[in-house]
Amino acid sequence: MSKLEELIQKYCPDGVEYKALKDICKDIIVPMRDRPKVFDGPTPWCRIEDKEGHLFNGSLSGLGVSDDVIKQMNLKVFPTGTVICSCSASLGAYAINTKPIITNQTFIGLVCGDTILNWYLLYFMETQTKHLISLASTGTIPYISRKKFEDLEVPVPPLPVQEEIVRILDTFTELQAELQ
């Protein structure tokens, strides 16, 4: 029996509970539509092009927003560790930020609560791309609303089980990278 099987048997012998994102996230952040006119500050302004694998480490083009602009425009800052999901155009792009960042409205930020690990949620979201595409509004550019994200059901095993799932998937991801 694998370690994961042992943990599942120990912590969730009757199965895993599913919960809506709105019930497991401390915050669901939807950025403003407005784009700053000046990029001369320390808080990175990130776009899809700035995603590096599973991470947003900052703006690769050096774009940043000042505290004054953040306050004046009421911009939403994603705290470190937010699971950032593309909800428009590039549906299916997911990453975790390694520092506070700001994005445009093509992303939704999921700030995890105490019952869910951000890396577990990121890996889960990657399995949901086809489902999210089916939920997207149709038109010139598909878009998934905040409400549809909030209502997405997520399996939430106890944290030790999530940790083992993340460990296994991290190992798999590393092996895949070595093979490429």
Residue pairs with C-beta under 8 A, 6 or more apart in sequence:
1 9
3 164
4 161
4 164
4 165
4 168
7 160
7 161
7 164
8 157
8 161
11 157
11 158
11 160
11 161
12 157
12 158
12 161
16 155
16 156
16 157
16 161
17 155
17 156
18 153
18 154
18 155
18 156
19 115
19 153
19 154
19 156
20 150
20 151
20 152
20 153
20 154
21 28
21 110
21 149
21 150
21 151
21 152
21 154
22 28
22 150
22 151
24 112
24 113
24 115
24 116
24 154
24 156
25 110
25 111
25 112
25 113
25 116
26 111
26 112
26 113
27 109
27 111
28 108
28 109
28 110
28 111
28 146
28 149
28 150
29 76
29 78
29 82
29 108
29 109
29 110
29 111
30 76
30 105
30 108
30 109
30 146
31 75
31 76
31 102
31 103
31 104
31 105
31 107
31 109
32 73
32 74
32 75
32 76
32 105
33 104
33 105
34 73
35 104
36 45
36 65
36 69
36 73
36 75
38 66
38 69
39 45
39 62
39 63
39 64
39 65
40 64
40 66
41 64
41 65
41 66
41 67
41 68
41 69
41 70
42 64
42 66
42 67
43 64
43 65
43 66
43 67
43 70
43 77
43 100
43 101
43 102
44 50
44 56
44 58
44 59
44 63
44 64
44 65
44 99
44 101
44 102
45 59
45 63
45 64
45 65
45 101
45 102
45 103
46 56
46 58
46 59
46 63
46 97
46 101
46 102
46 103
47 59
47 61
47 103
47 104
47 106
48 86
48 89
48 90
48 93
48 106
49 60
49 61
50 56
50 57
50 58
50 59
50 60
50 61
51 93
51 95
52 60
52 95
53 95
54 94
54 95
54 96
54 122
54 173
55 95
55 96
55 97
55 98
56 84
56 95
56 96
56 97
56 98
56 101
57 97
57 98
57 99
58 98
58 99
58 101
59 101
65 75
65 102
69 75
70 77
70 102
75 102
76 102
76 109
77 100
77 101
77 102
78 84
78 97
78 100
78 101
78 102
78 103
78 109
78 111
79 100
79 111
80 97
80 98
80 99
80 100
81 96
81 97
81 111
81 112
81 118
82 96
82 97
82 109
82 110
82 111
82 118
83 94
83 95
83 96
83 109
83 110
83 111
83 112
83 118
83 121
83 122
83 125
84 94
84 95
84 96
84 97
84 103
84 107
84 108
84 109
84 110
85 93
85 94
85 107
85 108
85 109
85 110
85 125
85 149
86 92
86 93
86 94
86 106
86 107
87 106
87 107
87 108
87 143
87 144
87 145
87 149
88 105
88 106
88 141
88 142
88 143
88 144
89 106
89 141
89 142
90 106
91 129
91 132
91 133
91 136
91 142
91 144
92 126
92 129
92 132
92 133
94 122
94 125
94 126
95 122
96 118
96 119
96 122
103 109
108 144
108 146
108 149
110 118
110 121
110 125
110 149
112 118
112 121
115 156
115 159
116 154
116 156
116 162
117 159
117 162
117 163
117 166
119 166
119 169
119 170
120 162
120 163
120 165
120 166
121 154
123 165
123 166
123 169
124 154
124 155
128 152
131 152
132 144
132 148
132 152
133 142
135 144
135 148
136 142
136 143
136 144
137 143
137 144
137 145
157 165
